[in-house]
Amino acid sequence: ASYSGPTGKNPLIPPWAESSSGESGGNVNEPNAMTQNPSGDGSNPDVPSQNPTDPTNTINIPPLTPWRNVKSSFTRFARSTYSSPSGARKVTRNFVKAQGGSKNAATNSRKGKSVVQNIGGIFSGLAQEGSNFVYNGFNFQECVGKKASELLGTFINLVVDDNNDLESTIARIATIETFNKIFEILGVEEKGFDALQNMTIDNVKLIFQTYLSEYILTNILQKVGQTLGKMSAKDAYQKEKWIKNYITTKINLNLTDTDVLKVDWKGKQGRDFVQNIFTEAYKLIE
């Protein structure tokens, strides 16, 4: 069965719901977890008495996650009979809001961010050392003379793992789509590995921007796009294309102040850069 996406509203469990042993006190919605009391007076000795007029006794529940809003807006968008930028805008905006805003959405994109760091590390290394570059134990001399299809598989496996969890799957799908496009743009089929050794700053920025668009699109489709599975392949493809075009046109990152070929991709500088561009991308569609 296909993944049905995030559901429900999941506030943090308040401190008084924890047992004395430190383990979870169970479902806080069940009567036994909160209201049962051997004294029979209907109170719970583990729950502090609350006077609604006393702000010090108020239990602050964090904002809830409205995934239902995202799914509903996506369903309406998918069932519309015409191209609707406003529908795509509502889907993407609700998707970011469901994660607590652009900053939280970027923080949650751990696998996606690790891919961008790897892309930056690989192409900055190739720009400086060429085929002599070694990345995480892989010697790029092995790429010399390989066909484009072999290079494609090599680069995909270098930047993203092949785990079966949802986040890894999203990151990998986005990586495959990105490198397919970039290989075509750079003419890797004709030029081979040379096309990937001579990357410019603009080339790398194009990869980042393409990957961010593909990653956000894939993230949305995997988590809230179940309606497409109930449509014909032709209609589903058309809807996917509409929302993809919307995301692509919205994400226009300002990377003019950074020489991406000289960033320390494995250090704080690289992590901060990636966090910033993910936040900016989510903010643009929010």
N, C-alpha and C positions, 0 to 999 in steps of 0.2 A: 504494500500500500504506500502511496506517496505521502510524504511528510505533510502534516496538516498545519504546520506553522505554530508560532507561539500563541498561547491562549490564556485567558483569565487575567486576574489582577493580583499581583503578588507583593503585598507590603512586607517589610521586614517584620519578623516576630518580635514583639516587645519584650523587654528584659524579664518581666514577671511571668512570661510563658515558659521560661527555661526552668527545668527541674534542678534540684539541689546538686545532682550529680554532674550537671553541665550538659546533659543531653537534652534534645528537644522535648518540650512538654506535650507534643502531639498536636492535633488539629485544633487550633484555637477557636474554631467554629463549633466544635462539639461540646455539648453541655458538660460532659465529664472533665473536660480540660479546663473549664473556667468556673463553673457554678456549683459543682458538687461539693458538699461540705458535711463531714460526719456529724456536725452539731445540728444539722437539719434546719438551720435558720435561713438557708438560701444564699448565704454569703460565702466568699472564698477567702480563706486566710492568706493565700499566696498573692492575692490581688490587692494592691493598695486601695483604700477607700478613696473615692473621688468626689470632691465637692465641685459641681460645675461652675461655681462662681470663683473658685480658687485656681488661678492659672498655673500654679506650681504643681497641681495634680493632673494636668492635662497630658495625655499620652499623644505624642506627635507621630502620626502615621505618615510615612513619606508618600510622595505622589505616586498614583497607581499607573500601570502601564496599559494604555488603551489600544491593544492590538486589534480589538473588534472594529474600531473606527477605520483602521488601515485596510482590513479585509473587506469591509463594506464599501469603502471608496474604490478599492480595486475592482470589486465585482461590478459596481455601477459603470466604471470605466470600460471594463471588458465587454459588457453587454450593450454599450452604446453603439450605434450604427454609423457613426461618423468620427473622423479624427478630432479629438477634443483636447487642445492644450490645457484647458482648465481642469479637465479630468485627470490628466497626467500630473499636473501641478498639485492637485489635491492628494493624490496617492503618495507622491514623493514627500510632500510636506508632512502628511500624517505619519509616514514611515519614520522620519527623523524625530518628530515629536514623541512617538511611541517609545523611543529610546532615551528620552529625557533631553533632547536638544542636540545640536551639532557637536558640541564638545564630548558629550557622553557617547554619541554614535561613533565618533572617531576613536575614542578610548576602547570601545567594544570591538573595533575592527582589528583585532590583534594579528590574525593571520594575514589580512590584507596589508597591514603595515609592514610585516616582516618580509613580504614579497617585494615591496617597494625598496626596502633597505637592501635586499639582495640584488635587485636590478641595478640600483645605484652603485653598489660595491663592485659588481661584475663589470659594468661598462666603463666605470672610471678606471678600473684596473687595466682593462684592455686598451683604453685610450693611452695609458702611460707606458705599458709594458708589452702590448701586443700579444702574440701567441706564447710568449715566455711567462705570462701571468698565471699564477696558481691561486685558485680560490677554494677555500675549505678542502684542500687536498686534491682538487681536480686540476690537472695540468692542461691548459688550453692548446698545447701542441697536438693533443689528440683530435682537435677539431679541424686541423689543416687537411684540406682535400675532401672533407665530407660533403655529402649532398645536403640540400636544404632541408629535406625531411628528417635526416639524421641530426642535423644541427638544431632543428626545432625541438625534437624530443630531448636533446641534451640540455638546452637552455631552460626548458620548462621544468625539468627535474632538478636543475640546479637552484632555481629560485623558489620552488614550492614543493612541499612534501606530498606524499600520496596517501595520507591518512584517510580514514573513512568517516570521520566526524563531519558534521554539517559545515562548520566554519572552514575547514580545510578544503572541502568540496567546492564551496563558493569561491575561495581564493584560487583554486586550481582551474575551475571553469573560466574565470576572468583572465587568468594567465594565458591559457590556451588561445582564447579569443584575441587577446592583446598581441601576442607574438605572431599569430597568423597574419594580422593586419600589418604589423611592423615589418615582418619579413617581406611582405609584398611591396610595401612602400620603399624599402631600402634595396629591393632587387636582389635578395639573397639567392634566389633561384639561379640567376645569371652570374652573380659575382662571388657566390660562396662565402666562406668565412671572412674574406677581406672586407665585405660590407659591414661586418659586425666589429671589426677591429678599429675601424676609422669613424666611430660615432662622434658626432659633434654635440655640443651642449644642447642645441635645438632638437637634435634627434632624441636625446635622453628625456628632455622635457616633454616631447610628444609621447614617448612611452608612458611616462607618469600620468599624463592627462588622459590618455587612452585607457590605461589600466583603472584609474579611478572611476571613469564612466562605466566600464565593464563590471567592475567590482560592485558598485552601488546597484546597477541594474540586476545583476545576478543575485545579490543579497535580497532585493525586493521580490524577485520572481520565486526564489526558493522558499521564502518565508511567508509571503502573503498572496502569491500568484496561483493558488490552486484552481481558481476558476478556469484558467486556460486549459487545464487538463480535461475539461468537460466540453470543450469547443472543437470544431474541426481544425485540422493542422493549418489550413490556409488562414482561417480567421485568427487563430492563436498567434501565428507568425506576424500577421498584420498588426495586432494589438501590441505585441512585443516590440515591433519596429517603431510604433508611435511613441511608446514610453521611452524607448532607447534614444530616439531622436531628441526628445525633450531633454533628457538628462545630458546628452552630449552637448547640446547648445547652451545649457545652463552652466556647465562646468568650464570655466575659462580662468585658469589659475594664473596668478601673477608671480612668475618665477624669475623675473629679470634681475633681481638683486643677488642671486645665488649661482655660483659656479658649481654646478652639480658634479663636475668631474674632479673636484678637489675637496669634496665633503668627506669627513671621517664617518663613513656609513655604519661602522660597527660601534661607534662611540655615542656620546650624548648629543653631539651636533647632528648626527644622522637621525637619531630617534626624535629629536625635537623638530627637525625639518619635516619628517614624515607625519608626525602628529599634527603639525600646523597645516600641511596641505590637505590632509583628510578632514580636519575641522573646517577649513575654508570650503572644500568641496561640498560637505554636508550643509554648510551655512548657505551656500548659493542655491541649493534646491529646497531649503527650508523656508 
